[in-house]
Amino acid sequence: MSARTLNSKLKIITRANKPENVNKIKRAGATSVYCPSSIAGNRMALSIIKPASIAYMQTLINTKNINLELKELILVENSSLINTALKDSGIRENFGTLLLALKRDNNTILNPSPDEVLLPGDIMILCGPDEKLSDLESFVMG
């Protein structure tokens, strides 16, 4: 983890072979730690609890001809969407995309309400066809 001492803002993503090592690796300076056995266990449990949801997500991942992407867009100061309520933004109507969540500071607003006002620095987590997301990105960036 000497990279952390060279650059404190560096994102360090690593793997833990055992779940009990995740916290140790984070304390050593990793930004994100993934444990494949834990991920697999959670996925298996979810496939029992929510089989239709997991099957849908698996279809999205495995099907090559589905034009559906996830994208993060940061709202810059001069964006025309700043200080606009989500219901007035046209994100869904004009661009055919869904706003799944907003990251604002250290908070995540899941399924934001139509009255949520978009602010500078908000990170929009969007889902939609790639070309529509690109159109929205062009519109957001001005």
Secondary structure, DSSP 4 states (H G I P E B T S, - for coil): -HHHHH-TT---EEE-SSGGGHHHHHHTT-SEEE-HHHHHHHHHHHHHHSHHHHHHHHHHHH-TT---EEEEEEPPTT-TTTT-BHHHH-HHHHH--EEEEEEETTEEEES--TTPBP-TT-EEEEEE-HHHHHHHHHHHH-
